[in-house]
Amino acid sequence: MKMKKNLVLSIILVVSLCLSGVIYASTVANENVESKDSTSESVRAENHKKVDERLNTVWQDIKKTHSINEDEYIELDIDKLNQFINGQLEGFTDKELVVEMKKILRNNYFKVPVGSTKPKILLNKNAKEIVLAYKESDGTNTLSSFKKAEKKTIKSDSIKLNAVNSEDTLFESVVEKTEGEPIPKLK
């Protein structure tokens, strides 16, 4: 009987030691994962900050070389772009305009040359122009603007995007390129 008690106690002791080892190992592993997660979060935050600074430097150069007055435009960041596309951006609920601008963005946003910076999308406050501004890999500052014009004033090199309800709605495409500073390196 005493032998059975010792055997049972020995088995319980071995199982307890094994379980405590597993618990300890998983605790250490979780601490390492949490440490890596917090490190990677801080690294991601730092990298995001560097990219934002880089894009701001690029924007300042584009703004300077093309004499852009920011007061005349609304920058369409992702939230405002979604509001605009859904016809919910205050002051820009004209369905015809939204449809045409969506076509312009869909047809031109992804035609930015490889190696260029992310385009900044600007909408003129008078709702007659949308602009894509970006820096090409060689440092060229490019401004693609699409201006609403009447049918009578369109030049032959302009593009026509069919409006939903109006044959008189046209958009003139103008691409301006100027030499700018090279794209800054990430530090």
Long-range contacts (C-beta under 8 A, 24 or more apart in sequence): 47-186, 50-186, 50-187, 51-186, 54-183, 54-184, 54-186, 55-117, 55-118, 57-184, 58-117, 58-135, 58-183, 58-184, 59-120, 59-133, 61-135, 61-141, 61-180, 61-181, 62-120, 62-133, 62-134, 62-135, 62-141, 62-143, 62-180, 65-141, 65-178, 65-179, 65-180, 66-133, 66-141, 66-143, 66-176, 66-178, 68-122, 68-133, 68-143, 72-124, 72-125, 73-122, 73-123, 73-124, 73-125, 73-131, 74-122, 74-123, 74-125, 75-120, 75-121, 75-122, 76-121, 76-122, 76-123, 81-121, 84-123, 91-125, 91-127, 92-123, 92-127, 94-127, 95-164, 96-163, 96-164, 96-165, 96-166, 96-169, 97-127, 97-148, 99-163, 99-164, 100-148, 100-161, 100-163, 100-164, 100-169, 100-171, 101-130, 101-146, 103-161, 104-130, 104-146, 104-161, 104-171, 105-130, 108-132, 108-144, 108-146, 113-137, 116-142, 117-183, 135-180, 135-183, 136-177, 137-183, 138-182, 139-179, 139-180, 139-181, 139-182, 139-183, 140-177, 140-178, 140-179, 140-180, 141-177, 141-178, 141-179, 141-180, 142-175, 142-176, 142-177, 143-175, 143-176, 143-177, 144-173, 144-174, 144-175, 145-173, 145-174, 145-175, 145-176, 146-171, 146-172, 146-173, 146-174, 147-171, 147-172, 147-174
